[in-house]
Amino acid sequence: MLYQSPVSPGRSWYEDTAGSRPEYPALDGDRQCDVVIVGGGFTGLSAAAHLAKAGSNVVLIEAHRFGDGASGRNGGQLGTGQRAWAEEMEAEYGLSRAKALFDLAEEAKAHLLEFAAVNRIEIDYMPGQLSVAHKQRYVDDYKAHAEIMASRFGYPHISFMDAKEAAERLGSTRYFGGTRDTGTGHIHPLKLVIGTAKAAAGAGAQLFERTPATGIVCGGGKVRVTTPKGTITAEKCLIGVNAYGGTLEPVSAAHIMPIGSFIGATVPLGSASTVLPGGESVDDSRFVVRYFRKSKDGRLLFGGREVYAVNDPKDIHIHIRRQIAELYPELKDVEITHGWGGYVGITVPRKPFVREVMPNVISVGGYSGHGVMLSNFFGKLYAETVLGNRDRLKLIEDLKVPPFPGGRRFRAPLLFLALSWFALRDRI
Ligand SMILES: Cc1cc2nc3c(=O)[nH]c(=O)nc-3n(C[C@H](O)[C@H](O)[C@H](O)COP(=O)(O)OP(=O)(O)OC[C@H]3O[C@@H](n4cnc5c(N)ncnc54)[C@H](O)[C@@H]3O)c2cc1C
């Protein structure tokens, strides 16, 4: 089957504010190397940077431009821990394993900030995250979560907010309370993509854009990745295509499903605005989560995952403005300057997917909307694996991630039905 991959819609505000974005050539000719990496998002670029720094001969190919998948176009929120709350992981795996997974995610957060500092990448880091309840019935969960994080997971940075504090910090009375996390923050993701690519190239990785992998085969102890104008032969291969893999590799495709997520950027709101005076980012308790934050220049970047299909970026403006107005009625006519989207790679249990899908070919993705810090770190863990220590990537590999039910024909419609049900539940 011909390789097809989704293309992200709309021009992002990040593209207009990232500064210079060096172009890399398309591959023309054959290459031999130690490791071939397919996919130029955070996972692939981070792996390339860490491997090249350790002396490996690395070739990375990206179908479009680096960051054109999710990595250069997301909400920029780092979050804390894994996608599921630590106490949910504890209920499933017991305290000690849940704590190990939480600590790994804390290391991922530290790794991202340290990597940016060491490589002098300005990522516009702004501290603080508010997680808020859109229904009264969730407030007690947030209260318990703050206590559990401090008492059982040794994380003292989360505090409970009642409705009054939430309203002050959000500049909106639409939420019923939640938590404030001062140990995390948000970033300009495309700046991190560009900086990571430069770090990888500077360390000697061979980077190619506009070079789609059209097939991956193993034989004679080697991996061969074909592209329109050349074949790369390597000892090992990382598949870091996440939600954008299309028909490239069937096992990853069966486990990671793309769902659209859309963001709108407003004009700068000005110093008189009461929206998010503390500069934190926000995510809410909806299953179809809403996430938003102010940019360094005072715009509201507002995102919502959605189940509808968006064909025209102008539709994004309309939907996002409507969602903004629900929280901030004073912004009902606000000008949206940018509307864009991307695909989040989700898995059935909302846990990352790591698997050796063919001999010496490891696929990493499925961060389920929590990949900004994890994907960068999993790139490093993949590099550790190649260099001889698989233990830490194994912690994630051992999480049980089943394929989506329904096979190739029915899994997309089944997911659509499930998401529609959850979207309905968010409203009742
Ligand atoms: C709109 C949006 C908002 C989000 N917000 C957040 C957030 O606030 N916080 C958070 O933690 N996470 C968020 N995420 C998720 C996060 O962005 C991802 O988890 C993360 O970027 C995944 O990185 P990746 O490198 O694995 O995948 P991607 O960045 O998607 O990279 C995969 C790359 O592979 C390339 N590719 C695909 N097929 C081929 C092929 N055959 N050959 C060559 N290249 C190929 C694609 O073009 C793409 O560039 C969001 C995602 C979206 C879309």
The ligand as an SDF file (V2000), in Angstrom:
LIG
                    3D

 53 58  0  0  0  0  0  0  0  0999 V2000
   -2.7130   20.4700   18.8630 C   0  0  0  0  0  0  0  0  0  0  0  0
   -1.9290   19.6360   19.8360 C   0  0  0  0  0  0  0  0  0  0  0  0
   -1.7900   20.0660   21.1440 C   0  0  0  0  0  0  0  0  0  0  0  0
   -1.0280   19.3190   22.0600 C   0  0  0  0  0  0  0  0  0  0  0  0
   -0.7870   19.8280   23.2940 N   0  0  0  0  0  0  0  0  0  0  0  0
    0.0260   19.1710   24.1490 C   0  0  0  0  0  0  0  0  0  0  0  0
    0.3690   19.7510   25.3870 C   0  0  0  0  0  0  0  0  0  0  0  0
    0.0050   20.8820   25.7100 O   0  0  0  0  0  0  0  0  0  0  0  0
    1.1510   19.0260   26.2280 N   0  0  0  0  0  0  0  0  0  0  0  0
    1.6160   17.7780   25.8920 C   0  0  0  0  0  0  0  0  0  0  0  0
    2.3290   17.1800   26.6890 O   0  0  0  0  0  0  0  0  0  0  0  0
    1.3530   17.2340   24.6900 N   0  0  0  0  0  0  0  0  0  0  0  0
    0.5840   17.9110   23.8050 C   0  0  0  0  0  0  0  0  0  0  0  0
    0.3520   17.3840   22.5710 N   0  0  0  0  0  0  0  0  0  0  0  0
    1.0140   16.1120   22.1990 C   0  0  0  0  0  0  0  0  0  0  0  0
    2.4950   16.3010   21.8620 C   0  0  0  0  0  0  0  0  0  0  0  0
    2.6350   17.3690   20.9550 O   0  0  0  0  0  0  0  0  0  0  0  0
    3.0340   14.9950   21.2670 C   0  0  0  0  0  0  0  0  0  0  0  0
    2.8740   13.9630   22.2170 O   0  0  0  0  0  0  0  0  0  0  0  0
    4.5050   15.0500   20.8980 C   0  0  0  0  0  0  0  0  0  0  0  0
    4.8190   16.1890   20.1830 O   0  0  0  0  0  0  0  0  0  0  0  0
    4.8610   13.7810   20.1180 C   0  0  0  0  0  0  0  0  0  0  0  0
    6.1150   13.9360   19.5100 O   0  0  0  0  0  0  0  0  0  0  0  0
    6.5860   12.8710   18.4340 P   0  0  0  0  0  0  0  0  0  0  0  0
    7.9390   13.2600   18.0110 O   0  0  0  0  0  0  0  0  0  0  0  0
    6.4310   11.5090   18.9800 O   0  0  0  0  0  0  0  0  0  0  0  0
    5.5300   12.9830   17.2570 O   0  0  0  0  0  0  0  0  0  0  0  0
    5.3500   14.1840   16.0990 P   0  0  0  0  0  0  0  0  0  0  0  0
    5.8300   15.4420   16.6330 O   0  0  0  0  0  0  0  0  0  0  0  0
    3.9880   14.0400   15.6580 O   0  0  0  0  0  0  0  0  0  0  0  0
    6.4110   13.7050   15.0320 O   0  0  0  0  0  0  0  0  0  0  0  0
    6.1850   12.6430   14.1590 C   0  0  0  0  0  0  0  0  0  0  0  0
    6.8210   13.0330   12.8250 C   0  0  0  0  0  0  0  0  0  0  0  0
    6.9210   11.8810   12.0090 O   0  0  0  0  0  0  0  0  0  0  0  0
    6.7990   12.3400   10.6710 C   0  0  0  0  0  0  0  0  0  0  0  0
    6.4730   11.1840    9.8390 N   0  0  0  0  0  0  0  0  0  0  0  0
    5.3410   10.4710    9.8160 C   0  0  0  0  0  0  0  0  0  0  0  0
    5.4300    9.4890    8.9110 N   0  0  0  0  0  0  0  0  0  0  0  0
    6.6490    9.5900    8.3450 C   0  0  0  0  0  0  0  0  0  0  0  0
    7.3310    8.8530    7.3520 C   0  0  0  0  0  0  0  0  0  0  0  0
    6.7770    7.8020    6.7230 N   0  0  0  0  0  0  0  0  0  0  0  0
    8.5860    9.2410    7.0020 N   0  0  0  0  0  0  0  0  0  0  0  0
    9.1830   10.2830    7.6180 C   0  0  0  0  0  0  0  0  0  0  0  0
    8.5670   11.0150    8.5650 N   0  0  0  0  0  0  0  0  0  0  0  0
    7.3260   10.6660    8.9400 C   0  0  0  0  0  0  0  0  0  0  0  0
    5.6810   13.3700   10.7430 C   0  0  0  0  0  0  0  0  0  0  0  0
    5.6980   14.2230    9.6270 O   0  0  0  0  0  0  0  0  0  0  0  0
    6.0020   14.0640   12.0450 C   0  0  0  0  0  0  0  0  0  0  0  0
    6.7720   15.2310   11.8790 O   0  0  0  0  0  0  0  0  0  0  0  0
   -0.4320   18.0820   21.6480 C   0  0  0  0  0  0  0  0  0  0  0  0
   -0.5880   17.6470   20.3330 C   0  0  0  0  0  0  0  0  0  0  0  0
   -1.3250   18.4070   19.4280 C   0  0  0  0  0  0  0  0  0  0  0  0
   -1.4620   17.9200   18.0290 C   0  0  0  0  0  0  0  0  0  0  0  0
  1  2  1  0
  2  3  1  0
  2 52  2  0
  3  4  2  0
  4  5  1  0
  4 50  1  0
  5  6  2  0
  6  7  1  0
  6 13  1  0
  7  8  2  0
  7  9  1  0
  9 10  1  0
 10 11  2  0
 10 12  1  0
 12 13  2  0
 13 14  1  0
 14 15  1  0
 14 50  1  0
 15 16  1  0
 16 17  1  0
 16 18  1  0
 18 19  1  0
 18 20  1  0
 20 21  1  0
 20 22  1  0
 22 23  1  0
 23 24  1  0
 24 25  2  0
 24 26  1  0
 24 27  1  0
 27 28  1  0
 28 29  2  0
 28 30  1  0
 28 31  1  0
 31 32  1  0
 32 33  1  0
 33 34  1  0
 33 48  1  0
 34 35  1  0
 35 36  1  0
 35 46  1  0
 36 37  1  0
 36 45  1  0
 37 38  2  0
 38 39  1  0
 39 40  1  0
 39 45  2  0
 40 41  1  0
 40 42  2  0
 42 43  1  0
 43 44  2  0
 44 45  1  0
 46 47  1  0
 46 48  1  0
 48 49  1  0
 50 51  2  0
 51 52  1  0
 52 53  1  0
M  END
$$$$
